């Protein structure tokens, strides 16, 4: 997730960093609005629309910035850093939840990623899968097939984030193999931008009016078909349809992005800080009773949107990055040294 800030980034790098910042805004908005999903139609429309594209594109961008990973001489350090991030924040969030937040139905286990930490577990999985899949003759086709077939597993898909790892892996590979300038060129077209904005507006309207009857479980990708009470042998066709929906919505969102270097680009380099820290902020605000205020429904949704944007901007700041850097980017070298010493003995 880390990318050093400089003005020599190529247009595609800038394009994806700008996109990544707007996506982390969407992640925060989705999480802060989630408790309102069943009671506020506006929140439901926003969250469902966001979930059609935000994780697919986020994973795609993660794959794009992983291009040099398989040949990276520090490959072991990269993998260990992701693992340490997961272990640190899984421990911190689990401890905070156990002692303070007491979220219902929470499983405290390193094999059950806490809330949004599934992304770290899956990120480690995507990196490892990439080493193998880049040697296959048809890696993307194989990944799409596994994304469909993983839903047929006879156990809970959230364990070790196995469902999400395979469901979203095709998008990771798409980002890894993306080489062209198509997206940056297409995103300069005013007509395409207008068409994309209209398409996303129609998607939001479809969810708001109930025209689209789609369970959020399909978009989350964390549950198997059995967990969604779907047992027909052809249920995998539903995953194909959701993939198609996600690809169209993702393309529309990408058309709205910019290749101009700006402060947003710099913020896009710090999305990992927002991602790993915003959950704690939302949990504290929840405990403080932000969802219990007697606001009218629309005012509540608008307040949460403003609050979500404010949280994102706050956590994107350079001061937060400076203070939390050792925690967010743990140094794997001491652990590698111990592992190597162990092997020598």
PALOTOR-635569 format. One line per 8 residues: their letters; for each residue x, y, z of C-alpha. Coordinates in steps of 0.2 Angstrom, whole numbers, plus 5000, padded with zeros to 4 digits. Example, Ala and Ser with C-alpha at 12.3 -4.5 7.8 and 13.67 -1.06 7.14 Angstrom:
as	5062:4978:5039 | 5068:4995:5036
***
This chain:
xxxxxxxx	5000:5000:5000 | 5015:5011:5002 | 5021:5023:4988 | 5034:5036:4991 | 5029:5054:4987 | 5037:5062:4972 | 5033:5072:4956 | 5041:5059:4944
xxxxxxxx	5027:5047:4946 | 5020:5042:4929 | 5002:5047:4925 | 4995:5030:4929 | 5003:5030:4946 | 4996:5047:4949 | 4979:5041:4942 | 4978:5026:4954
xxxxxxxx	4985:5036:4969 | 4971:5049:4967 | 4958:5035:4965 | 4965:5026:4980 | 4962:5041:4991 | 4944:5043:4985 | 4942:5024:4988 | 4948:5026:5006
xxxxxxxx	4935:5040:5008 | 4922:5027:5002 | 4928:5014:5014 | 4926:5025:5029 | 4909:5031:5023 | 4904:5013:5020 | 4909:5008:5038 | 4902:5023:5047
xxxxxxxx	4885:5021:5037 | 4884:5002:5039 | 4874:5003:5056 | 4861:5013:5047 | 4859:5001:5033 | 4842:4993:5039 | 4834:5009:5045 | 4839:5023:5033
xxxxxxxx	4835:5021:5014 | 4848:5034:5010 | 4862:5026:5019 | 4857:5009:5011 | 4858:5017:4993 | 4875:5025:4997 | 4883:5009:5005 | 4877:4997:4992
xxxxxxxx	4883:5008:4978 | 4900:5010:4986 | 4901:4992:4989 | 4898:4988:4970 | 4915:4995:4966 | 4926:5001:4981 | 4934:4984:4985 | 4936:4978:4968
xxxxxxxx	4946:4994:4963 | 4955:4995:4979 | 4961:4977:4976 | 4965:4981:4958 | 4976:4995:4963 | 4985:4985:4976 | 4989:4973:4962 | 4995:4987:4951
xxxxxxxx	5007:4992:4964 | 5013:4974:4967 | 5021:4973:4949 | 5039:4972:4956 | 5035:4960:4970 | 5039:4943:4963 | 5057:4949:4958 | 5059:4960:4974
xxxxxxxx	5075:4955:4983 | 5066:4960:4999 | 5052:4949:4995 | 5053:4940:5012 | 5053:4957:5021 | 5037:4963:5011 | 5028:4947:5016 | 5033:4948:5034
xxxxxxxx	5028:4967:5036 | 5011:4963:5030 | 5010:4948:5042 | 5016:4959:5057 | 5003:4973:5052 | 4990:4960:5053 | 4996:4952:5070 | 4998:4969:5078
xxxxxxxx	4981:4976:5073 | 4972:4960:5075 | 4979:4960:5093 | 4975:4978:5096 | 4957:4978:5089 | 4953:4962:5097 | 4959:4968:5114 | 4950:4985:5112
xxxxxxxx	4934:4975:5108 | 4935:4963:5122 | 4938:4975:5135 | 4928:4990:5129 | 4917:4989:5113 | 4910:4971:5116 | 4904:4969:5098 | 4891:4956:5097
xxxxxxxx	4896:4939:5089 | 4914:4943:5088 | 4926:4929:5087 | 4943:4932:5095 | 4955:4922:5084 | 4970:4926:5073 | 4961:4915:5060 | 4946:4926:5061
xxxxxxxx	4951:4943:5055 | 4943:4957:5065 | 4931:4968:5054 | 4941:4977:5040 | 4957:4967:5044 | 4952:4954:5032 | 4961:4965:5019 | 4978:4962:5027
xxxxxxxx	4975:4943:5028 | 4970:4943:5010 | 4983:4954:5004 | 4996:4942:5011 | 4987:4928:5002 | 4986:4938:4986 | 5005:4941:4986 | 5008:4922:4989
xxxxxxxx	4996:4917:4976 | 5004:4929:4963 | 5020:4920:4965 | 5011:4904:4958 | 4998:4911:4947 | 5011:4921:4936 | 5018:4905:4931 | 5001:4898:4924
xxxxxxxx	4996:4899:4906 | 4979:4907:4910 | 4980:4915:4927 | 4966:4927:4925 | 4954:4914:4919 | 4959:4902:4933 | 4957:4916:4946 | 4939:4920:4940
xxxxxxxx	4935:4901:4941 | 4941:4900:4958 | 4932:4915:4964 | 4916:4907:4958 | 4920:4890:4965 | 4926:4896:4982 | 4907:4899:4986 | 4904:4881:4986
xxxxxxxx	4915:4877:5001 | 4906:4868:5015 | 4912:4879:5029 | 4912:4897:5034 | 4921:4908:5022 | 4927:4921:5034 | 4940:4909:5042 | 4957:4915:5036
xxxxxxxx	4947:4927:5025 | 4947:4912:5012 | 4931:4918:5003 | 4937:4936:5001 | 4954:4931:4996 | 4948:4921:4981 | 4933:4931:4977 | 4943:4947:4975
xxxxxxxx	4959:4939:4968 | 4955:4941:4950 | 4954:4960:4953 | 4972:4959:4960 | 4978:4950:4945 | 4970:4963:4934 | 4979:4977:4942 | 4995:4967:4942
xxxxxxxx	4994:4964:4923 | 4988:4981:4918 | 5001:4989:4907 | 4992:5002:4896 | 4986:5020:4896 | 4968:5016:4892 | 4961:5021:4909 | 4970:5037:4910
xxxxxxxx	4966:5042:4892 | 4948:5037:4894 | 4946:5047:4910 | 4950:5063:4901 | 4934:5061:4890 | 4920:5073:4896 | 4907:5062:4888 | 4913:5046:4897
xxxxxxxx	4914:5056:4914 | 4896:5061:4911 | 4890:5044:4906 | 4899:5036:4921 | 4892:5049:4933 | 4874:5045:4926 | 4877:5026:4928 | 4882:5027:4946
xxxxxxxx	4868:5039:4949 | 4856:5026:4942 | 4864:5012:4952 | 4861:5022:4968 | 4843:5026:4963 | 4840:5008:4959 | 4846:5003:4977 | 4836:5018:4985
xxxxxxxx	4820:5013:4976 | 4822:4994:4979 | 4823:4991:4960 | 4839:4981:4963 | 4836:4967:4975 | 4854:4962:4979 | 4860:4956:4996 | 4875:4965:5003
xxxxxxxx	4883:4948:5006 | 4886:4946:4987 | 4896:4962:4987 | 4906:4958:5003 | 4912:4942:4996 | 4914:4935:5014 | 4901:4921:5014 | 4899:4905:5005
xxxxxxxx	4883:4901:4995 | 4878:4889:5009 | 4880:4903:5022 | 4868:4914:5011 | 4856:4899:5011 | 4858:4896:4992 | 4860:4878:4988 | 4856:4876:4970
xxxxxxxx	4871:4869:4959 | 4870:4884:4947 | 4871:4897:4961 | 4889:4901:4955 | 4880:4910:4940 | 4875:4923:4953 | 4894:4926:4957 | 4897:4929:4938
xxxxxxxx	4883:4941:4937 | 4890:4951:4953 | 4907:4951:4945 | 4899:4959:4929 | 4890:4971:4939 | 4906:4976:4949 | 4916:4977:4933 | 4904:4990:4925
xxxxxxxx	4902:5000:4941 | 4921:5000:4944 | 4924:5006:4926 | 4912:5020:4929 | 4920:5026:4945 | 4937:5025:4937 | 4931:5036:4923 | 4928:5050:4936
xxxxxxxx	4946:5050:4942 | 4960:5062:4937 | 4979:5061:4932 | 4983:5078:4939 | 4996:5078:4953 | 4989:5086:4969 | 4987:5085:4987 | 4975:5071:4984
xxxxxxxx	4989:5061:4977 | 4999:5063:4992 | 4985:5058:5003 | 4983:5043:4992 | 5000:5037:4997 | 4994:5037:5015 | 4978:5026:5014 | 4986:5012:5024
xxxxxxxx	4985:5024:5039 | 4967:5028:5037 | 4963:5010:5033 | 4971:5003:5049 | 4966:5018:5061 | 4948:5023:5056 | 4940:5008:5063 | 4946:5013:5081
xxxxxxxx	4939:5030:5078 | 4922:5024:5072 | 4921:5012:5087 | 4925:5026:5099 | 4912:5037:5091 | 4899:5023:5092 | 4902:5020:5110 | 4900:5039:5113
xxxxxxxx	4882:5037:5106 | 4883:5045:5088 | 4870:5034:5082 | 4858:5037:5096 | 4856:5056:5093 | 4838:5061:5089 | 4842:5068:5071 | 4829:5066:5057
xxxxxxxx	4835:5052:5045 | 4842:5062:5031 | 4851:5074:5043 | 4859:5058:5052 | 4865:5052:5035 | 4872:5068:5030 | 4881:5070:5047 | 4889:5053:5045
xxxxxxxx	4895:5057:5028 | 4903:5073:5034 | 4910:5064:5049 | 4917:5051:5038 | 4926:5063:5026 | 4933:5072:5041 | 4940:5056:5049 | 4948:5052:5032
xxxxxxxx	4956:5069:5030 | 4962:5069:5048 | 4970:5052:5047 | 4978:5056:5030 | 4988:5070:5038 | 5007:5070:5039 | 5007:5072:5058 | 4997:5056:5060
xxxxxxxx	5009:5047:5048 | 5024:5053:5058 | 5017:5047:5075 | 5010:5030:5069 | 5023:5025:5056 | 5032:5012:5067 | 5015:5004:5071 | 5009:5005:5053
xxxxxxxx	5025:5000:5045 | 5033:4988:5057 | 5052:4984:5054 | 5053:4966:5049 | 5072:4965:5049 | 5074:4960:5068 | 5062:4946:5065 | 5070:4940:5049
xxxxxxxx	5087:4940:5058 | 5080:4929:5072 | 5072:4917:5059 | 5089:4916:5050 | 5098:4912:5066 | 5086:4899:5070 | 5088:4890:5053 | 5107:4891:5055
x	5106:4882:5072
***
